Amino acid sequence: MTLVETQSRVAAREAISLSEPKDFIALLKPRVMSLVVLTAVTGLVVAPVHMHPTLAIISILAIAIGAGAAGALNMWYDADIDAVMTRTAKRPVPAGRVSGEAALAFGLALSLLSVCLLGLASNWFAAGFLAFTIFFYAVIYTMGLKRSTPQNIVIGGAAGAFPPMIGYAAATGGLSVESTILFLIIFLWTPPHFWALALFKLRDYGSANVPMLPNVAGERSTRIQIFLYSLVLAPIGAAPFFLGYAGPAYGVVSILLGLNFLRHAFAVLKMADGDEAMIPAKKLFGFSILYLFGLFTMLLVDAAITTVLASGW
């Protein structure tokens, strides 16, 4: 064993010794996981087939673990660029609290656990879909697209949009127009959400040499694309109502949220180049989170109302 290899192993052991449970929880990206759980539950609930509650809970737990596994693998591979970005420098791997080897092993173990658990609790189509999603996020997006193309978040955003389809597949063993619409809502939401972030974190991405759209195509082009995506997103967000599988309450909320999203996107469009305050972009980024949580929460509320009315209460 060479001196370099010995030093590497010693450093890895020291990183593990510094690790606390909260560091491994941080590897799971809990905030992202909460969104995955919400959207996966929505996909499962809107399905026409009702699972046994215990199996449904286990299935959602498996999907959440799979999301956490993908997050851990992302943090393992991206430790080098995370270390130079102010937003991510304190993550467990670049901060030295968890070694890269431990993060990789943790992510792989959770990936295997989540896929097997989902397959046993629901069906192997859903489990295979979850396995593909983890692979898509960790390999296709993180290892490939993120560092090679300014369209990274557009294509890679599919990984974050798959959970409602997986939830639907867990209940039904297949897919449908309803689950595809839920996918499209998240898929179209992802670019304006992350490009708004990239606008006011432009220097961070530049220092990390990540080709986000503002760094490659410029701020004006990014602002235009944010607005164009928002124009498509707003009607798609209301589509569950117009297609008849969500009620009037969802319809009203989705339309109001969509109009507000467009209002924020238009404010970003009208920003001046070089605007260091970036207030409109920050407001859009913050509202976009509320928008997505609002839509999927209302779908769950709508499903609950429908269930109560159908039971004759």
ChimeraX attribute file (.defattr): number of C-alpha atoms within 10 A of each C-alpha:
attribute: neighborCount
match mode: 1-to-1
recipient: residues
	/A:1	5
	/A:2	7
	/A:3	8
	/A:4	9
	/A:5	10
	/A:6	11
	/A:7	11
	/A:8	13
	/A:9	14
	/A:10	12
	/A:11	14
	/A:12	19
	/A:13	16
	/A:14	15
	/A:15	20
	/A:16	18
	/A:17	12
	/A:18	13
	/A:19	18
	/A:20	12
	/A:21	7
	/A:22	10
	/A:23	15
	/A:24	20
	/A:25	13
	/A:26	17
	/A:27	24
	/A:28	27
	/A:29	19
	/A:30	15
	/A:31	9
	/A:32	14
	/A:33	19
	/A:34	14
	/A:35	19
	/A:36	25
	/A:37	21
	/A:38	20
	/A:39	32
	/A:40	28
	/A:41	25
	/A:42	25
	/A:43	28
	/A:44	27
	/A:45	21
	/A:46	22
	/A:47	21
	/A:48	10
	/A:49	13
	/A:50	12
	/A:51	18
	/A:52	11
	/A:53	9
	/A:54	9
	/A:55	16
	/A:56	21
	/A:57	14
	/A:58	17
	/A:59	31
	/A:60	25
	/A:61	17
	/A:62	25
	/A:63	31
	/A:64	24
	/A:65	25
	/A:66	32
	/A:67	31
	/A:68	28
	/A:69	30
	/A:70	29
	/A:71	24
	/A:72	30
	/A:73	28
	/A:74	24
	/A:75	28
	/A:76	26
	/A:77	18
	/A:78	19
	/A:79	20
	/A:80	14
	/A:81	19
	/A:82	22
	/A:83	18
	/A:84	17
	/A:85	17
	/A:86	12
	/A:87	12
	/A:88	18
	/A:89	16
	/A:90	14
	/A:91	19
	/A:92	25
	/A:93	30
	/A:94	21
	/A:95	15
	/A:96	19
	/A:97	20
	/A:98	25
	/A:99	25
	/A:100	23
	/A:101	16
	/A:102	19
	/A:103	25
	/A:104	18
	/A:105	15
	/A:106	19
	/A:107	29
	/A:108	18
	/A:109	13
	/A:110	22
	/A:111	26
	/A:112	14
	/A:113	15
	/A:114	26
	/A:115	25
	/A:116	18
	/A:117	21
	/A:118	29
	/A:119	18
	/A:120	13
	/A:121	22
	/A:122	22
	/A:123	19
	/A:124	18
	/A:125	17
	/A:126	27
	/A:127	27
	/A:128	16
	/A:129	18
	/A:130	28
	/A:131	20
	/A:132	15
	/A:133	23
	/A:134	26
	/A:135	17
	/A:136	21
	/A:137	23
	/A:138	24
	/A:139	17
	/A:140	17
	/A:141	22
	/A:142	22
	/A:143	16
	/A:144	15
	/A:145	20
	/A:146	20
	/A:147	17
	/A:148	15
	/A:149	16
	/A:150	18
	/A:151	15
	/A:152	21
	/A:153	22
	/A:154	19
	/A:155	18
	/A:156	22
	/A:157	21
	/A:158	20
	/A:159	24
	/A:160	21
	/A:161	24
	/A:162	25
	/A:163	33
	/A:164	30
	/A:165	28
	/A:166	32
	/A:167	33
	/A:168	29
	/A:169	25
	/A:170	32
	/A:171	25
	/A:172	20
	/A:173	16
	/A:174	15
	/A:175	17
	/A:176	12
	/A:177	10
	/A:178	19
	/A:179	23
	/A:180	16
	/A:181	19
	/A:182	26
	/A:183	23
	/A:184	17
	/A:185	22
	/A:186	23
	/A:187	21
	/A:188	22
	/A:189	27
	/A:190	25
	/A:191	24
	/A:192	27
	/A:193	22
	/A:194	19
	/A:195	25
	/A:196	27
	/A:197	18
	/A:198	23
	/A:199	27
	/A:200	20
	/A:201	17
	/A:202	19
	/A:203	15
	/A:204	19
	/A:205	23
	/A:206	17
	/A:207	11
	/A:208	15
	/A:209	14
	/A:210	20
	/A:211	19
	/A:212	25
	/A:213	25
	/A:214	23
	/A:215	18
	/A:216	14
	/A:217	12
	/A:218	14
	/A:219	22
	/A:220	17
	/A:221	13
	/A:222	24
	/A:223	26
	/A:224	16
	/A:225	18
	/A:226	25
	/A:227	21
	/A:228	16
	/A:229	17
	/A:230	25
	/A:231	18
	/A:232	15
	/A:233	23
	/A:234	22
	/A:235	16
	/A:236	22
	/A:237	28
	/A:238	23
	/A:239	20
	/A:240	20
	/A:241	19
	/A:242	14
	/A:243	12
	/A:244	11
	/A:245	14
	/A:246	21
	/A:247	19
	/A:248	12
	/A:249	14
	/A:250	25
	/A:251	22
	/A:252	13
	/A:253	17
	/A:254	27
	/A:255	19
	/A:256	15
	/A:257	22
	/A:258	24
	/A:259	16
	/A:260	17
	/A:261	26
	/A:262	22
	/A:263	15
	/A:264	21
	/A:265	29
	/A:266	20
	/A:267	17
	/A:268	25
	/A:269	21
	/A:270	12
	/A:271	16
	/A:272	12
	/A:273	11
	/A:274	10
	/A:275	12
	/A:276	9
	/A:277	9
	/A:278	18
	/A:279	14
	/A:280	20
	/A:281	25
	/A:282	20
	/A:283	17
	/A:284	28
	/A:285	24
	/A:286	14
	/A:287	17
	/A:288	24
	/A:289	13
	/A:290	13
	/A:291	22
	/A:292	21
	/A:293	16
	/A:294	15
	/A:295	23
	/A:296	24
	/A:297	17
	/A:298	20
	/A:299	26
	/A:300	21
	/A:301	17
	/A:302	20
	/A:303	20
	/A:304	14
	/A:305	14
	/A:306	13
	/A:307	12
	/A:308	11
	/A:309	10
	/A:310	9
	/A:311	8
	/A:312	6
	/A:313	6
